[in-house]
Each structure stands twice: as C-alpha cells, then as structure tokens.
Amino acid sequence: ILRGPDGFLSLLPQFLERNQIQLDVPSSGHKQARPIGERIQSAKDDIAKVYQIMANMEGILLAESSFFRPEKTDLANFMREKFEQLKDHQRFDFIIGTNGSYLNPGHIQAEIDKMQFEHIITNILSNAVNHSNTSVDESLKILINLVLIENKIEIHFMNNGEPLPADFTIEDFIGFSRKSGKSSGQGIGGFLINKVTKNHNGQISFMPPSSFQVKTKDRSFDYKANVDIVITIPQKQ
C-alpha cells in the first residue's frame, strides 16, 4: 500500500500465488468474466495512463522556452536509460541504433534539455503501447535509430504496432483537443512533444511504413516499422 496503487497491483500476483490462486482463474462466476491476471494488468494500464496525463500537464508548464536548459548529451545512452526505466511500467522491447546500425551502435552527441526531452520519449512510447496490435507471440518492439546528417540529428521512433490512420496528419498529432482524422485521445502528448521539439529548434515528420532486417549482437530478425515518427533537431543549440 505504501508503494501506491501501481505498487500494490505489482505485488498482488505474489499474494495470490502464495494463497494458491491462479492468475488464469476467472475473476467471477460470470461466463464471460476475464481472468484475474488480465484484470490486474488492465488496472495497471489504466493507472499508467492517469500518471501519464498528470506528467504531461506538469510537462506543459515546464516546457516553456524560458525553462530550456540544453546540455551536451550522449543521446543513445540517455535514451537507453530512459527506456529501461519505462520498462518497469510498460510491456515492450526496444533496440537503439545509430546511423542504421543496431549491431555496433556508435555515440552521437547532441545538446538537449534532458528534463524536457524525456517527455518526447515517454509520450511516443505511450502512444505505441496504447496502439499496439501485436500478438502474444510477437511483442511490441520499439526501434530507435539516431541518424547524424551534417549538423542535424534525425531521431526515428519506430514500432511494429498499429499503423497510423491513413488520414492522420501532423496537425492531428500535435493539435491539442483537435482531431480531424480517425484518431482518439485529447492530443495532450502530441502537443507537448511539439512544444519540446520547437524548444530544440526541431521539427516532426512521419515516414511511411517499411520493412528491413535488424542485426544485433544476439540475433537477426525481420522487422516491420508500421510507425516511424521522426524528430529532427540540430546537434548544437
């Protein structure tokens, strides 16, 4: 209880196991009742969404240009650290590469405001998780490709989940409470992403779906990037 609602739900399966209650048992006598484990995970997902909204509202306040404090940062290491932290609350796998290489990714330095930039990472990940249509055998995989082109850095956030709607535009992505395409949500996350991107003198774009092979130290596999959101920022502010 001291760990809060999400902490309680994380410990609940251990309590049930000690009391010989299986997570795949229906949660009630109703014939269409969901298993206990599924209901616990659903509650955890709902709590994560509430926390994300609260973080976004705070982020909008702190994303004013007057708070912008860029510092030289190793982008790959910074993003790897943040994604590892987010794995405690979300279900996904991720791989970070540089200049298209996931086997031996290099180091790319950039001047970013770490506190503000973290909101880009959390919101793009949250969107990917919320729109994941992957099966049990195929987990949601996030690929981040950092591409250095002259003095600019393209940060590709790719995922193999549900593709963006055909009529979905950049305006839909960044518009606060304004959706013209077949999309859901209030747009708070996209609005915040755009605000932080502008602070970094950058821009947002979408790339069409693509398929390619990914080689890592552990294995090689075919990957389909159904979504590819690109944040382009100058290397120096």
N, C-alpha and C positions, 0 to 999 in steps of 0.2 A: 504494500500500500504506500509506503514511503517513497517508492520509485515512481509513483504516479500511475495513471490508467494504463499507459503502454507497458510500463514495467510489470504491473500486475498481470496483464494478459500474456506477457512473455514467460512469467513464472507459472501461470495456471496449468499448462500442459504437464509440467513436472508434478504438480499436486495431484492431477487426475491420474497420472501414471502410478504414483505411489499408492493411490486408492483403487488401483486395478480398473480404471475406467478408460476404455479405449477411445481415441480421438475420432475413429471412423463410426462410432455408435451414433445413431440418430439423436438429435437434441430434444426430441419429444416423441410422443406416441403417434403423431400425425404421419400419415403415409408418405407425405411429400416433405417431411422435415429434413433439413440439411444436417450433415454430420457435425458433431461438436467441434471438431478441429476446424472445419470450414467456417463455422460461425465465429470462432475465436479470431481466425485470420481476417475475416470480414470486418470485425470490430477494430482490429489493429489498423487495417487500411483506412477506415473512417477516421480514426484518431489522428493518423498521419496526415490526412487531408486537412483536418482542423488546424493542426500545428503549422502546416504549410501556409495556410491562409493568414494565420497570425504572424508568421515570419515575413510574409510578403507585405503586409500592412506596415510592419516595422521597417522593412527594407525600403519601401517607397519614401518614408520620412527621412531615412539616412542616405538615400541615393541622390540627394540634391548635389549639384555641382560644387557647392561650397564645402562639402564634406569630402571631395575627391582627393585622395592622397596616394598617388601611384608610387610604386617602388619596384626595383628590379627583381624579377622573379623567374625561377625555373618553372616554366608552365607545366611541363609533363609531371614533375614531382609534385607540384601544387595540386594539380587536378587528380593525380593518383591518390593523394592523401585524402582529398575531399570525397572521392567516390568510395574509398574504403570505409570512411565514416558513415556514409549514407547506406552502405550495405547492411548496417545493423537494423535498419528500419524498412528497407525495400528489398524486393526479390528480383535480382538481376545479376548478370555477369558483365564485366567490362574489360576492354583492352585499349591501351593507349599507344599510339604510334606517332612517328614523326616523318614527314615527307613521304608518306605511303608505306613506310617500313614498320611492321609490328614485330619483326624478328629481333632486330637490334636498334630500338628507337634511340635517337640521339637527344641532345639537350637544346632547347630553344628558349632563349631569354626574352622577356618582354616586361615592359613597365605597366603594371596593373595595380588597381586598388583591390587588395585581396578581399576585404570585407564586402565590397560591392560586387566583385566578380563572382563570389560564392553564390549569389542569388541567380546568376545566369545558369550555373551548374545545377543547382537544386531544382529550379523550375523546369529546365529542359528534361532532366531526369524524371521529375514528377509527371510531366506530360507523357513521356514514353511509357512509364509504368501504368498510368491510368488508361492508356490506349493500346496496351499490349494485347495481341490476339494469339500469342504463341501457345502451343500445345504443351502438355506435360512433358513430352519427350524433347521439346525444343524450348529452352529457356530464353528469356529476353536478354539479348546481347547488345550492349552499348559499345560502339567503336568510336574512339576519338582520334582524329588524325590532325596533327598540327603541321601545317604547311607554311614554310617560310618562302615568300616571294618578294625579292628585293627587300624593301624595308617594311613590308606588311606581313601579318600572320593570319592565315585562314584557319579557323578552328572548326572542323567538321564534327558535328554531333550526329552520329548515325545510329539507327536502331532497326531491328528486324521485326518490329511490331506492326500495328495497323497503319497503312499508308495515310497520308493527309488527304482530305476530301478533294476531289478534282477541282472544285470551285473555291478552295481555300486560298486566301491571298495573304500577303504580308500585312495588309491593313487589318485583316481578321486576327492575325497573330498578335499584333501589338495594340489593337484597339481595346480600350477599357470599356466594358459593357456595350460593345458594338460588334455584332456578328452578322455579316451578310451571307456567309457561306453556311454549309451544313456542318456546323461545329457547335460544341457545347462548352459550358464554362463561362465565367464572367470576364476573362481576359486579364485578370489582375497580374498573373505571372508573366504573360507576354508583354504587358505594359511596363513591368519592372525590368524585364530583360532589355527592352528597347531603351529605357531610361539609362541603364548602366552602360549599354553599348555606346550610346551617344556621349556619355561622360568620357569614354575611352576614344572618342573621335572615330568610332567604327560604324559599321552597318551590318544589317541582317539580310540574308538571302536564303532561298531554298534551291536545292539541287534535285534533279529528277531521280527516281529510284534507279539503283544499279546493282549488278551482281559481280563479284570478284572472289578470288581466293585469298585467304588470310593465312600467313605463315607466322607461327610463334615458336618459342623455344620448345614448347611441349608437343605441338601438333600443327597440322594444316587442315583447313576446312573451307568449304564454300560458304560464302556469306551474301545475303541479300539485304542491301540497305534500302528498306522501304521508305525511310525518312532520312533526310540529310539536311540539317539546319546548319548554316554557315555563319559564324560570327567573324567578321574581318576587322582587325584592329591594327594600328601602326605599332611597330616594335618599340618605338620610343614616344613618350607623350611630351 
